[in-house]
Amino acid sequence: MQNKGIVIVLAVLMTLASIFYLSFSVATNYYDSEAAKIKDPIAQQDYKDSVKYLGIYSYQRCLETQIGLGLDLKGGMNVILEISVPDVVETLADHKTDAAFVKSMEQAKKEEETSQSDFISLFIKYYRQNAPGHRLAEIFATQQLKGQVSTQSSDKEVEKALRSQVQSAIDNSYNVVRNRIDKFGVVQPNIQKLEGQEGRIMVEMPGVREPERVRKLLQGSANLEFWETYNSEEITPYLRQLDQTMANGGEVKKDTAATEKKDDAAEKAEVAEKTSPAKLKVNANKNSAAKAAASSESAQMAQAKKTNPLLAVLQLAPQGSLSVVGYANVRDTAAVNKIIYSAAAKQVLPSDLKLLWGAKPADGLSVKNVYELYALKVTQSNGHAPLEGDVITDAKDEFDQMSNRPSVSMSMNSDGARRWAEMTKANINKAIAIVLDGAVYSAPRVNGEISGGNSQITGNFTIEDTKDLANTLKSGRMPAPARIVQEDVVGPTLGAQSIQQGLISFAVAFILLMLYMVLMYDFIPGMMANFALLVNLFFTLGILTSFQAALTMPGIAGIVLTLGMAVDANVLIYERTKEELRKGKALREAIKAGYGNAFSAIFDSNLTSIITGVILFVFGTGPVRGFATTLIIGICCSFFTAVYLTRLVYENRLAKDKWLKQNFTTRLSRNFLQNNHVGFMNMYKKTFTIVGILIAVFVVSFFVRGLSKSIDFTGGRNYVVKLEKAVEPEDVSRALQTSFPNSSVSALALGTDHKTIRISTNYKIESNSPTIDDEVEEILFKALSKEGMVTQKSVEAFKNPDVRAGGSIISSAKVGPSVAKDITYGAIISVIFALIAIFLYILLRFRNLAFSLGASVALAIDTVVVLGFYSLLWNIVPFSLEIDQTFIGAILTVIGYSINDKVVVFDRIRENLGLYKKRDFFTIFNNSLNETLARTVNTSLTTLIVLLCIFILGGDSIRSFAFAMILGVIFGTLSSIFVAAPIAYMTLSRRDKGQRGDKAIEEMA
């Protein structure tokens, strides 16, 4: 073998690098075990802070460098955030109300849901339709785009500026998200902008146990504002007048003024107080009034609402309440909002008045869920706050010295400090409201001018609230609204179960592979192949760790599958070596010829698998990318270990006159599939007929039964619920139908015990509200509790994946409609692109259309067959056969694996065409199929061993993937023999009119 030195140096370097990176996992486990011996938590942390691995690396660095565990193994949360491009465009246009602009925005938003075009392209298209003869500069020559767009700018210049600003907003949002997650304290988070998906950011957070807190943290825009306020006495007369106006049907007399009606309104308010039930009395009778305000609505209340629509649900604040003008129960806030934001309110209330609710229920009341309504004063002509959060330079969570309650202190830049001093000086003895994302957090009284730019936010906070608020303020505001369009939550208990299942399937598959190789090729050759597998595994894990990639269940499946595919190279080499030995060659020459003759087939088959792996990585997300990464790394490592490393060992041993009696056979395998004379090519008419019938059955099934599409393709939410008692999925579906009106609900049993149920629904999936997830989970809890399927006492316990007794949600997933659309498009494109890429590669490699056509038709049939079985068997077999992203990954892997068989067969045909120039095509094709039959069967069996281990032992999350792969291996092997080869033969024969010509051979040589 040439270049032995390079192989040795590369092997040594990879070994050292793998040892170095894998050692961090060992070091971390050691430090954790030592820290666990210390009882005091503070002392534990001190110990971890003091350690230095290799005298250089801190404990935190060890944590970050060790091989990480993905969400499905460790538990945690995966979300895809979508930055709202329409909101960015609207802001850049300074919220224009131009009819053509508004209409174009609405049309672009609607088409974006189904189109693959980006929002800006769609908006420009519609604006040109709705405003012919007008230029974009008329809309976008704003203060926000000053210096980039003027009234004279062309449409191309405006479009360029818009795209630049949108990209800047996305980049800034990415930085804000990274800062927030880093300060949240997640170990080994994965945050990345998704290529080809404008405005989307993926965030993976292993180990997170508070999904509600994370949702709030990620979606909060951190829009901090400081507002001047009205005193309650100034606004109360207007609210009383508005109440009477609404009682009169919302009509306002033109000559009516609040000051003129003040006494009359007060008189009517006294009547209202007599006819309405007791309301919230602040100060003197605070608690008793609060209880009355929170009481259930009665007939008396209904009558009161007719007489006093507003004051029946809003208790006016007494004098001296500063900016607080009223109190209302949380259930009445919607009714209050409807009135204070009505058309009548716009006529009655001052134009510079802005009413906002408090962020949390009022403090100091015995009744819960009573909120305060604040009166803010608009002092800027543009309607914005006089001071905003962009002046904040630092924020810290601490405890207020006076009350010893959690608070947030802030520091401002010089401009902010100056404006803050002016603002506080002008509002002495009045309140300044501190507003975050449209809710008032506090409105303290200003006792004097505050200079220096330091201030404090106090309120009804928990420690977690102040930590998150300080984090949000410090990392900055989101330049555009962000919403979660896809989400996966996995409980840590389920993660531990996945680790166990993954390790068991891996260990069993590895042992079976080792035994198979020894039984088929004798002890030394078999153990050499097993040695290559071990080194392959070692290198793969080392490289994954160096990339700081997280190991997931699909990743483990990728490694296990790589082992099965790695055996293929050893099988090819050993089968070729056996052929050379049967020709009478000595062992040294036979091994040399075996490695040399098998090289092209191994190279081609590995490269085609890498092509599909790259396509998986480019078009896939999350777990599919993890699978693709491990698959690509594993294939590269297996090529190096099987082709070069094992050959180096053999040549070393043979040079020292060792292992000279090896014949690569055992009693079991000596005559296994040798000297075959099966007439495969005579069967093609029958096999084509069978294939045609199967495809016809599958096509009918596609139309009649269809496919079981997951939420990846339809959009919706999945909840995997663990119950204490076995239930039928139909009963669960029936129990939930009325609870989720105007939406689809389905239930599926995972496993055979009927205690683990996956519930799917598209209820309010289009909603962007950050509270909708909690709403769905609460509805789910109440519906299942009503039927006695869940016995948990609270929804919080039901949502805790570690509290299994009584039933709980152990994992959840969410896919928004826009993501579902993109996943569907990406899945179709990825499969088509994989088929085209392999067609072109085979054409390039074999330089003959016949082989490309044969391979591509066979691969297309393999894909249809797998899809057909999924269509026929869903809801029949006792496991999920949903079409999701993982299934698409399986289809692409089937394509990559199936082409391996075809490449090996075609490679032998090409070789025989060159060796036997006088034989006819038919004989050469048939002989080549027989010669490669042992390799084909052995490779398929080794891969099936691995896949059966994954299918039986790997757990529910990976079972559907394994089933698709099993179908793909079986039918992929059959299609290589009975479809690909006959089609290539017929194409080649027709081209040369049945004659053997040297031209075809020269083209393929």
Summary of the structure (lengths in Angstrom):
residues: 1005
radius of gyration: 35.3
end to end distance: 23.5
largest distance: 118.8
contacts: 3412
relative contact order: 0.08
helix: 59%
strand: 12%
